[in-house]
């Protein structure tokens, strides 16, 4: 069955929240350890940040689509 736009928005918002929470965890670990992020943490941070930006763009498009429908 085809997802509604509202369902897609909700799913993306949930995915975004999970990625943002992980981004905070990665950052907080290096803060708690009083050090810079290691290479793996920096790579994960950058990947998550890119994912979140992509999700934000998708959400903006879906909201605009929902407005015109």
N, CA, C and O atoms as a GROMACS GRO file, in nm:
protein
  276
    1UNK      N    1   0.084  -0.118   0.000
    1UNK     CA    2   0.000   0.000   0.000
    1UNK      C    3   0.089   0.125   0.000
    1UNK      O    4   0.193   0.131   0.066
    2UNK      N    5   0.046   0.222  -0.075
    2UNK     CA    6   0.119   0.346  -0.092
    2UNK      C    7   0.109   0.433   0.034
    2UNK      O    8   0.001   0.449   0.090
    3UNK      N    9   0.223   0.489   0.078
    3UNK     CA   10   0.224   0.576   0.196
    3UNK      C   11   0.168   0.712   0.160
    3UNK      O   12   0.188   0.762   0.049
    4UNK      N   13   0.099   0.772   0.255
    4UNK     CA   14   0.053   0.909   0.236
    4UNK      C   15   0.170   1.005   0.258
    4UNK      O   16   0.272   0.968   0.315
    5UNK      N   17   0.153   1.127   0.212
    5UNK     CA   18   0.256   1.228   0.233
    5UNK      C   19   0.278   1.249   0.383
    5UNK      O   20   0.392   1.262   0.428
    6UNK      N   21   0.169   1.254   0.459
    6UNK     CA   22   0.180   1.272   0.604
    6UNK      C   23   0.260   1.158   0.668
    6UNK      O   24   0.339   1.182   0.759
    7UNK      N   25   0.238   1.036   0.621
    7UNK     CA   26   0.313   0.921   0.673
    7UNK      C   27   0.462   0.932   0.639
    7UNK      O   28   0.548   0.902   0.722
    8UNK      N   29   0.491   0.975   0.518
    8UNK     CA   30   0.630   0.993   0.477
    8UNK      C   31   0.697   1.100   0.561
    8UNK      O   32   0.812   1.084   0.604
    9UNK      N   33   0.626   1.210   0.586
    9UNK     CA   34   0.680   1.317   0.669
    9UNK      C   35   0.708   1.265   0.810
    9UNK      O   36   0.815   1.291   0.865
   10UNK      N   37   0.614   1.194   0.867
   10UNK     CA   38   0.632   1.138   1.002
   10UNK      C   39   0.752   1.045   1.008
   10UNK      O   40   0.832   1.051   1.101
   11UNK      N   41   0.765   0.957   0.908
   11UNK     CA   42   0.878   0.864   0.905
   11UNK      C   43   1.012   0.938   0.895
   11UNK      O   44   1.108   0.902   0.962
   12UNK      N   45   1.016   1.039   0.810
   12UNK     CA   46   1.139   1.116   0.797
   12UNK      C   47   1.172   1.192   0.925
   12UNK      O   48   1.288   1.201   0.964
   13UNK      N   49   1.070   1.247   0.989
   13UNK     CA   50   1.092   1.317   1.116
   13UNK      C   51   1.147   1.223   1.222
   13UNK      O   52   1.235   1.261   1.300
   14UNK      N   53   1.096   1.100   1.226
   14UNK     CA   54   1.146   1.001   1.322
   14UNK      C   55   1.290   0.961   1.291
   14UNK      O   56   1.372   0.948   1.382
   15UNK      N   57   1.320   0.942   1.163
   15UNK     CA   58   1.456   0.908   1.122
   15UNK      C   59   1.550   1.022   1.156
   15UNK      O   60   1.661   0.999   1.205
   16UNK      N   61   1.507   1.145   1.130
   16UNK     CA   62   1.589   1.262   1.160
   16UNK      C   63   1.619   1.271   1.310
   16UNK      O   64   1.732   1.298   1.350
   17UNK      N   65   1.517   1.249   1.392
   17UNK     CA   66   1.534   1.256   1.537
   17UNK      C   67   1.636   1.151   1.584
   17UNK      O   68   1.718   1.180   1.671
   18UNK      N   69   1.629   1.032   1.529
   18UNK     CA   70   1.723   0.926   1.568
   18UNK      C   71   1.866   0.963   1.527
   18UNK      O   72   1.960   0.942   1.604
   19UNK      N   73   1.882   1.017   1.408
   19UNK     CA   74   2.015   1.055   1.362
   19UNK      C   75   2.069   1.174   1.443
   19UNK      O   76   2.188   1.178   1.474
   20UNK      N   77   1.982   1.268   1.476
   20UNK     CA   78   2.025   1.383   1.557
   20UNK      C   79   2.067   1.338   1.697
   20UNK      O   80   2.164   1.390   1.753
   21UNK      N   81   1.994   1.241   1.753
   21UNK     CA   82   2.030   1.189   1.885
   21UNK      C   83   2.167   1.120   1.879
   21UNK      O   84   2.248   1.136   1.970
   22UNK      N   85   2.192   1.045   1.774
   22UNK     CA   86   2.321   0.978   1.760
   22UNK      C   87   2.433   1.080   1.740
   22UNK      O   88   2.543   1.064   1.793
   23UNK      N   89   2.404   1.186   1.664
   23UNK     CA   90   2.501   1.294   1.645
   23UNK      C   91   2.541   1.354   1.779
   23UNK      O   92   2.658   1.381   1.803
   24UNK      N   93   2.443   1.375   1.864
   24UNK     CA   94   2.470   1.430   1.998
   24UNK      C   95   2.553   1.332   2.081
   24UNK      O   96   2.644   1.374   2.152
   25UNK      N   97   2.522   1.202   2.072
   25UNK     CA   98   2.598   1.101   2.146
   25UNK      C   99   2.745   1.100   2.105
   25UNK      O  100   2.835   1.096   2.189
   26UNK      N  101   2.768   1.104   1.974
   26UNK     CA  102   2.905   1.102   1.922
   26UNK      C  103   2.982   1.224   1.973
   26UNK      O  104   3.097   1.213   2.016
   27UNK      N  105   2.917   1.339   1.967
   27UNK     CA  106   2.981   1.462   2.012
   27UNK      C  107   3.005   1.461   2.162
   27UNK      O  108   3.112   1.499   2.208
   28UNK      N  109   2.907   1.417   2.237
   28UNK     CA  110   2.917   1.419   2.382
   28UNK      C  111   3.028   1.327   2.433
   28UNK      O  112   3.092   1.357   2.534
   29UNK      N  113   3.049   1.215   2.363
   29UNK     CA  114   3.154   1.122   2.406
   29UNK      C  115   3.290   1.190   2.406
   29UNK      O  116   3.366   1.178   2.502
   30UNK      N  117   3.321   1.262   2.299
   30UNK     CA  118   3.452   1.329   2.295
   30UNK      C  119   3.458   1.444   2.395
   30UNK      O  120   3.564   1.472   2.451
   31UNK      N  121   3.347   1.510   2.418
   31UNK     CA  122   3.343   1.617   2.518
   31UNK      C  123   3.367   1.558   2.657
   31UNK      O  124   3.447   1.611   2.734
   32UNK      N  125   3.298   1.450   2.688
   32UNK     CA  126   3.314   1.385   2.819
   32UNK      C  127   3.457   1.336   2.841
   32UNK      O  128   3.509   1.340   2.952
   33UNK      N  129   3.519   1.290   2.732
   33UNK     CA  130   3.657   1.241   2.741
   33UNK      C  131   3.760   1.354   2.731
   33UNK      O  132   3.881   1.330   2.735
   34UNK      N  133   3.711   1.477   2.717
   34UNK     CA  134   3.795   1.596   2.706
   34UNK      C  135   3.901   1.582   2.598
   34UNK      O  136   4.020   1.600   2.620
   35UNK      N  137   3.851   1.548   2.478
   35UNK     CA  138   3.941   1.530   2.364
   35UNK      C  139   3.867   1.566   2.236
   35UNK      O  140   3.745   1.582   2.234
   36UNK      N  141   3.944   1.578   2.130
   36UNK     CA  142   3.884   1.595   1.998
   36UNK      C  143   3.827   1.462   1.952
   36UNK      O  144   3.863   1.356   2.004
   37UNK      N  145   3.738   1.467   1.856
   37UNK     CA  146   3.683   1.344   1.800
   37UNK      C  147   3.795   1.267   1.731
   37UNK      O  148   3.883   1.326   1.667
   38UNK      N  149   3.790   1.135   1.744
   38UNK     CA  150   3.885   1.055   1.667
   38UNK      C  151   3.835   1.045   1.523
   38UNK      O  152   3.728   1.096   1.490
   39UNK      N  153   3.912   0.980   1.439
   39UNK     CA  154   3.879   0.975   1.296
   39UNK      C  155   3.744   0.909   1.271
   39UNK      O  156   3.665   0.958   1.190
   40UNK      N  157   3.716   0.800   1.340
   40UNK     CA  158   3.589   0.728   1.321
   40UNK      C  159   3.471   0.815   1.368
   40UNK      O  160   3.367   0.820   1.302
   41UNK      N  161   3.488   0.882   1.480
   41UNK     CA  162   3.381   0.969   1.531
   41UNK      C  163   3.357   1.086   1.437
   41UNK      O  164   3.242   1.122   1.411
   42UNK      N  165   3.464   1.145   1.386
   42UNK     CA  166   3.450   1.258   1.294
   42UNK      C  167   3.381   1.213   1.166
   42UNK      O  168   3.297   1.286   1.112
   43UNK      N  169   3.416   1.095   1.117
   43UNK     CA  170   3.352   1.043   0.996
   43UNK      C  171   3.203   1.017   1.020
   43UNK      O  172   3.120   1.050   0.937
   44UNK      N  173   3.171   0.957   1.136
   44UNK     CA  174   3.031   0.931   1.168
   44UNK      C  175   2.955   1.062   1.182
   44UNK      O  176   2.842   1.074   1.134
   45UNK      N  177   3.016   1.161   1.248
   45UNK     CA  178   2.953   1.292   1.264
   45UNK      C  179   2.922   1.352   1.127
   45UNK      O  180   2.810   1.397   1.103
   46UNK      N  181   3.021   1.352   1.039
   46UNK     CA  182   3.003   1.411   0.906
   46UNK      C  183   2.895   1.339   0.825
   46UNK      O  184   2.816   1.402   0.755
   47UNK      N  185   2.894   1.206   0.837
   47UNK     CA  186   2.792   1.128   0.766
   47UNK      C  187   2.652   1.159   0.820
   47UNK      O  188   2.559   1.182   0.743
   48UNK      N  189   2.639   1.160   0.952
   48UNK     CA  190   2.509   1.190   1.012
   48UNK      C  191   2.463   1.331   0.977
   48UNK      O  192   2.346   1.353   0.946
   49UNK      N  193   2.555   1.426   0.980
   49UNK     CA  194   2.521   1.564   0.946
   49UNK      C  195   2.471   1.572   0.802
   49UNK      O  196   2.373   1.642   0.774
   50UNK      N  197   2.536   1.502   0.711
   50UNK     CA  198   2.492   1.498   0.572
   50UNK      C  199   2.356   1.434   0.556
   50UNK      O  200   2.272   1.482   0.480
   51UNK      N  201   2.334   1.325   0.630
   51UNK     CA  202   2.204   1.258   0.627
   51UNK      C  203   2.093   1.352   0.676
   51UNK      O  204   1.986   1.358   0.616
   52UNK      N  205   2.120   1.424   0.782
   52UNK     CA  206   2.021   1.516   0.838
   52UNK      C  207   1.989   1.628   0.740
   52UNK      O  208   1.873   1.665   0.723
   53UNK      N  209   2.091   1.682   0.674
   53UNK     CA  210   2.068   1.786   0.574
   53UNK      C  211   1.982   1.734   0.460
   53UNK      O  212   1.893   1.804   0.412
   54UNK      N  213   2.008   1.612   0.417
   54UNK     CA  214   1.930   1.551   0.310
   54UNK      C  215   1.785   1.529   0.353
   54UNK      O  216   1.692   1.556   0.277
   55UNK      N  217   1.767   1.481   0.475
   55UNK     CA  218   1.632   1.460   0.529
   55UNK      C  219   1.558   1.594   0.538
   55UNK      O  220   1.440   1.602   0.504
   56UNK      N  221   1.628   1.698   0.586
   56UNK     CA  222   1.565   1.831   0.595
   56UNK      C  223   1.518   1.879   0.459
   56UNK      O  224   1.409   1.937   0.447
   57UNK      N  225   1.598   1.855   0.355
   57UNK     CA  226   1.559   1.896   0.220
   57UNK      C  227   1.437   1.816   0.173
   57UNK      O  228   1.345   1.872   0.114
   58UNK      N  229   1.438   1.685   0.200
   58UNK     CA  230   1.322   1.602   0.164
   58UNK      C  231   1.197   1.647   0.237
   58UNK      O  232   1.089   1.655   0.178
   59UNK      N  233   1.211   1.676   0.366
   59UNK     CA  234   1.096   1.723   0.445
   59UNK      C  235   1.040   1.854   0.388
   59UNK      O  236   0.919   1.870   0.377
   60UNK      N  237   1.128   1.945   0.354
   60UNK     CA  238   1.083   2.073   0.299
   60UNK      C  239   1.005   2.052   0.169
   60UNK      O  240   0.902   2.116   0.148
   61UNK      N  241   1.053   1.962   0.084
   61UNK     CA  242   0.983   1.934  -0.041
   61UNK      C  243   0.847   1.870  -0.016
   61UNK      O  244   0.747   1.907  -0.079
   62UNK      N  245   0.842   1.776   0.078
   62UNK     CA  246   0.715   1.709   0.107
   62UNK      C  247   0.614   1.806   0.166
   62UNK      O  248   0.496   1.800   0.134
   63UNK      N  249   0.659   1.897   0.253
   63UNK     CA  250   0.569   1.996   0.311
   63UNK      C  251   0.515   2.087   0.201
   63UNK      O  252   0.397   2.119   0.201
   64UNK      N  253   0.602   2.128   0.108
   64UNK     CA  254   0.556   2.212  -0.003
   64UNK      C  255   0.455   2.135  -0.089
   64UNK      O  256   0.353   2.191  -0.131
   65UNK      N  257   0.482   2.008  -0.114
   65UNK     CA  258   0.390   1.925  -0.192
   65UNK      C  259   0.256   1.914  -0.121
   65UNK      O  260   0.150   1.925  -0.184
   66UNK      N  261   0.261   1.892   0.008
   66UNK     CA  262   0.139   1.878   0.087
   66UNK      C  263   0.056   2.007   0.081
   66UNK      O  264  -0.067   2.002   0.081
   67UNK      N  265   0.124   2.121   0.075
   67UNK     CA  266   0.056   2.250   0.070
   67UNK      C  267  -0.022   2.268  -0.061
   67UNK      O  268  -0.131   2.324  -0.061
   68UNK      N  269   0.035   2.219  -0.172
   68UNK     CA  270  -0.030   2.240  -0.302
   68UNK      C  271  -0.134   2.135  -0.334
   68UNK      O  272  -0.209   2.149  -0.431
   69UNK      N  273  -0.141   2.031  -0.255
   69UNK     CA  274  -0.238   1.925  -0.283
   69UNK      C  275  -0.369   1.950  -0.214
   69UNK      O  276  -0.462   1.870  -0.227
   0.00000   0.00000   0.00000
